[in-house]
Amino acid sequence: MKLIIAVGQDQDVKRLLTRLAEEGCGATKLASTGGFLRQGNTTLLIGVETERVERVVEVIKATCQSRKQLVTPMSGLEGSIGSYLPNPVEVSVGGATIFVLDVEGFAKI
């Protein structure tokens, strides 16, 4: 058995959970926050049999696509620079970070 930890953007998660349910996979949804953009992410914990890992990863890749987004950089000097507003920068967001771990034991109580 394997544990898949998938971290994706909030806007992709509803569709991903639907796709996983269609594949017969349950997931535990945890709210999280990204360190780079400081925006909401969702971390999914998905327990699957070893032979199903590849298919689940394919579903995640197909559902969590990266895209471009304009963001305004955060200044480390907030409050001390008056009305300075940095220009928005285009960054790539979305996609998913996926970890696959071995599971020594599993119990559903």
C-alpha positions in Angstrom: 0.0 0.0 0.0 1.1 3.6 -0.7 0.2 7.0 0.6 0.1 9.7 -2.0 0.4 13.3 -0.7 -0.7 15.8 -3.3 -0.5 19.5 -2.8 -2.5 21.6 -5.2 -4.2 24.9 -5.6 -7.6 25.3 -4.0 -9.3 26.1 -7.4 -8.3 22.7 -8.7 -9.3 20.5 -5.8 -13.1 20.2 -6.2 -12.6 18.9 -9.7 -9.7 16.6 -8.6 -11.8 15.1 -5.7 -14.6 14.4 -8.3 -12.2 12.7 -10.6 -10.7 10.7 -7.8 -14.1 9.6 -6.6 -14.9 8.4 -10.2 -11.7 6.3 -9.9 -12.9 4.8 -6.6 -10.3 6.6 -4.5 -11.1 8.4 -1.3 -9.0 11.3 -0.1 -8.6 13.3 3.1 -8.5 17.0 2.4 -6.4 19.4 4.5 -6.2 23.1 4.1 -2.7 24.5 3.7 -0.9 27.6 2.5 1.8 27.9 0.0 5.1 29.5 1.1 5.9 31.4 -2.1 2.6 33.1 -3.0 1.1 32.8 0.5 -2.2 31.6 -1.2 -4.5 28.8 -0.2 -3.5 25.3 -1.2 -5.1 22.0 -0.4 -3.1 18.9 0.6 -4.8 15.6 -0.2 -3.9 12.3 1.6 -4.7 9.4 -0.7 -4.2 5.8 0.4 -4.1 3.4 -2.6 -2.9 -0.1 -3.5 0.6 -0.1 -5.1 -0.7 -1.1 -8.5 -3.1 1.9 -8.6 -0.4 4.6 -7.8 0.4 5.3 -11.5 -3.3 5.8 -12.4 -3.9 8.2 -9.5 -0.8 10.2 -10.4 -2.1 10.5 -14.0 -5.4 11.8 -12.7 -3.7 14.4 -10.6 -1.5 15.5 -13.5 -4.5 15.8 -15.8 -6.6 17.8 -13.4 -4.0 20.1 -11.8 -2.6 22.0 -14.7 -0.2 24.9 -14.3 -1.2 28.3 -15.6 0.1 31.9 -15.6 -1.1 34.5 -13.1 -0.3 38.1 -12.3 0.8 38.6 -8.7 2.0 41.7 -6.9 5.2 40.9 -5.0 5.1 41.4 -1.2 7.6 43.9 0.2 9.5 42.9 3.3 9.2 46.6 4.4 5.4 46.8 4.6 4.3 50.0 6.3 7.6 51.7 6.1 7.6 52.6 2.4 4.5 54.7 2.2 2.5 54.3 -1.0 5.0 52.3 -3.0 3.1 49.7 -5.1 5.3 47.2 -6.9 4.4 46.2 -10.5 2.6 42.9 -10.9 4.7 40.0 -12.1 3.6 37.0 -14.2 4.3 33.7 -12.5 3.5 30.1 -13.2 0.9 28.7 -10.6 -1.1 25.6 -10.3 0.0 22.1 -11.0 0.7 19.8 -8.0 3.4 18.6 -5.9 3.1 14.8 -5.4 4.8 12.6 -2.8 4.4 8.8 -2.9 5.3 7.0 0.4 5.4 3.4 1.5 2.8 2.5 4.1 3.9 0.0 6.8 0.4 -0.5 8.2 -3.2 0.6 7.6 -6.3 0.3 9.7 -9.8 1.6 8.9 -11.7 1.8 12.2 
